[in-house]
C-alpha cells in the first residue's frame, strides 16, 4: 500500500551546502539536478548560477560570453546571502 503512494510523493534529496552545475566538479550531485532548484541571492532569484556555497555566502555566475581555452565560461564570484530551494 505504501508503494502505491511513494511514486506520487518522491523524497527530494537534501540540498548540499556547496553545489556545482559542472559534472567535472567534485561538488556536482547528479541526484539534485533531477528536480528543479532555485537560487536566491540577497532575496532576488538568480537564473544564471553555475555554483554556490551557502555557508560562505557566494555564488559564481558567468562573466558575459567570455570563455577559457577549454570552452568553459569564465565565472565571477558574487557575495551575499544565499538560499537554495526546490521549485
C-alpha positions in Angstrom: 0.0 0.0 0.0 2.8 2.4 0.7 4.5 1.5 -2.6 1.5 3.0 -4.5 1.8 6.3 -2.7 5.5 6.8 -2.9 5.7 7.5 -6.6 3.2 10.3 -6.2 5.4 12.0 -3.5 9.0 11.2 -4.2 11.5 12.1 -1.5 13.7 15.0 -2.5 17.4 14.7 -1.8 18.7 17.3 0.7 20.3 20.3 -1.0 24.1 20.4 -0.2 25.9 23.4 1.2 28.1 23.6 -1.9 26.8 22.6 -5.3 28.1 23.0 -8.9 26.4 22.6 -12.2 29.6 21.3 -13.9 29.7 17.5 -13.9 33.5 17.5 -13.7 33.4 19.4 -10.4 33.7 17.4 -7.1 30.8 19.4 -5.8 28.4 18.1 -8.5 25.5 16.0 -7.2 23.5 14.5 -10.1 20.5 13.4 -7.9 19.8 17.0 -7.0 19.6 18.1 -10.7 16.8 15.6 -11.4 14.5 18.2 -9.8 14.1 21.9 -10.4 16.1 24.0 -8.0 16.3 27.7 -7.5 18.9 30.0 -6.0 18.1 33.3 -4.2 20.9 35.8 -3.7 20.1 38.7 -1.3 16.4 38.0 -1.7 16.4 38.0 -5.5 16.1 34.8 -7.5 19.0 34.2 -9.9 18.7 32.0 -13.0 22.4 32.1 -14.2 24.1 30.5 -11.2 26.8 27.9 -12.0 28.0 27.2 -8.5 27.0 28.2 -5.0 28.1 27.9 -1.3 25.6 28.7 1.4 27.9 28.7 4.4 30.5 31.0 2.8 27.8 33.2 1.2 28.7 33.3 -2.5 27.5 32.3 -6.0 29.5 32.0 -9.2 27.9 33.3 -12.4 29.3 33.5 -16.0 31.1 36.8 -16.9 29.3 37.6 -20.1 30.2 35.5 -23.1 33.9 35.1 -22.3 35.2 31.5 -22.2 38.5 30.0 -21.2 40.8 28.0 -23.5 38.8 24.8 -22.8 35.5 26.4 -23.7 34.2 26.8 -20.2 32.6 30.1 -19.2 34.7 32.4 -17.0 33.0 32.8 -13.7 32.8 35.7 -11.3 32.0 35.3 -7.6 29.2 37.4 -6.1 28.9 37.5 -2.3 25.7 37.9 -0.3 23.0 35.8 1.5 22.5 32.6 -0.5 19.3 30.5 -0.3 18.8 27.2 -2.2 15.3 25.7 -2.6 13.3 23.3 -4.7 10.7 24.8 -7.0 
